Amino acid sequence: MASTIALVGPDELVVNKVRLRPWKRDDALDLFNCLRDEHERLRPWIPFVPDRPMSRTEVAQKLAGWMEDHRAGEHLHYAVWSGRGLLLGSILALGRALPDAIEVGFWLTGSGSGKGLIQALVPALLREVTPALPLRFVCDPENERSVRSVRRLGAERTSHEGTLHTFARPAFRECGV
């Protein structure tokens, strides 16, 4: 990462019985099962999901990288858990757009989708993340659910590069949303 700015986020956040917390090593089996079960649904949209389901070793390595990124403040990776302890997805605050913006990413399982979780969780999380910077979302325009979620968060399309569209909005703290 070119910037020396570190992202800092909460240790845990609960919104409407849904819990966000940084990924832990103990989450590896849940993440493996989730990525295996949701592979065909996530593969077209999530860059880290390969054409074939990931092995347990690959998932553990991916998770270890996320945890290290989080500890270093380069990227904040949060697991999304239901009140019953089911893994519903992940929300990320990515430092690769620093120092001008925080790039936000997310993915949800089929059982987590369509419930307004992104609209509830992303603002709650990003109100707690420092520094408070404008936000950037990058979506494939064919991923209509993600594009709708990003627009519902108040982001507007600012550009497109190849097949990806970039959306932006002010930091949640700056506009009081």
N, C-alpha and C positions, 0 to 999 in steps of 0.2 A: 504494500500500500504506500502510495507516495506521501500521504499526509501523516503528520505525527499526532493528529487529534485522535484521542481514544473515545470510543462510545462507552457510555455507562448506563446500565439499565437496572431495573428492580430485580431482587432475588426471587420474588414470586408476586403474582397478581391474580386476584380472583374477581371475575366479573360474571354475574348471573350464574353462579355455581360452576363456571368453567374456569379452570386453573391454567395459567401460563407460568412456566418456570424454565430456567435454562436446562438444556438436555444434560442427562447424567449417564454415566457408564452403564448403570443398571437398566437403562431404557433400551438397550441394544436389541433384546429379543422382541419387545413390543414394536420397535421401529422396523425390524426385519419382517415380522409378520404383517405389519401394516403395508410396507412397500411391496411385499409379495402379493398380498390380497388386492391392492389398489394399482398394481403395476400398469395394466392396460389403460386405466383411466388417467393416471398421472404422466405416463411416458411422453405423450405428445407435448406437454406443457412445461415439464420440470427439467431443466438442463442436466442435473446430476443423475437422473434416472436413465440407465442405459437401455438398449433394445431388448435385453433379456433381464429377468429378475436378478437382483444382486444377491451374492452369497452372504452368509452370516459374517464371514471375514471382511468382505467389502463394506457391509453396513457398519460393522464395528470400527473400521478404519475411517469411514465417512463421519461417524459420530465423534470419534476422537478428534478429528480435524475441526468439527464444529465447536467442540468443547474448548479446544485450544484457541480458536478464533475469538470465542466469547471471553475467555480469561484475559486475552491480550487486548480486548476492546476494539479489535479490527472489525468484527461482525458479531452481532448479537443474535444468537439462535435460541428460540423459545419453543418448547413443546407445548401443545394445546391438549389438555386433558378434560374429559367430561367429569361431572360430579361423581359418576360411578367408577371412575378410574380407567376409562377407555381412551386410547390415543385417538385424537381427532385431527391432528395435523401439526403444522408448524408456522410460526411467524418469524420473520427475519428483519433485522435492521442492519443493512449492509454498508460498510464504510467505504466501498469503492468509489462513491461519488463525492467523498469528502475532498476539500473543505467546504464545498458549495451546497451540498445536500446530503441527505441520508436516503439511500435506495431501500425501498421496502419490498419484501417478497412474502408470499404466503402460499400454502397449499393446505387443503382439507380433504379428509376422507369423504366417501359418499355419504356416510351417516352424519358427518359434520356440515355438509354443504346445504345451502338453502335455508338456513336457520338464522341468518343475520349475524353470525359469529364474527365475520370480518369487520362489519360495521361497528360492532360493540368492542371487539378486542384491539384492533389496530389503534384507534384513538386513545384508548385507555393505556395501552403500552407506551405509545410514543409521547404521551404527556409526561411520562416518567423518564424517558431517555434523554440524556444530555450528551452533546450540546443540542439545543433546540434549533434545528435547521429546517429549511424547506425540504419537502419530501419529493422523491422521484419513484415512480412505479414503471416497470417495463413489462409489457404484456404482448403476447401474440394476439392480433386482432380477431383471430378465429376462436380464441378462448373467450367466448361471449360471457360466461359467468364471471371470470376475473375482470374483464373490462367493465361489466356492470357494477361489480363490487368497488372497483377503483373510482368509477364515476360517482357512486353513492357516497364515497368518502370525500367528495368535493374536488377531485383531481380533474384537470382538463388536459386533453392531448396537446402536447407541445411539439412533437416531432415524430418522425419514423425513420428507422434505419433498417433497410432490407425488409424483413417480414415482421419486425418488432416495432411497436408504437410506444412512445414515452409519454407519460402523464406526469403532471406536477401539481403541487398545491403547497400553500404555506404550512409551516409547522403548526401542529394542533394548538400549542400554547399561545402562539402569536395571534390566532384568530378567534380564540375562545371556544372552539368547537371541541 
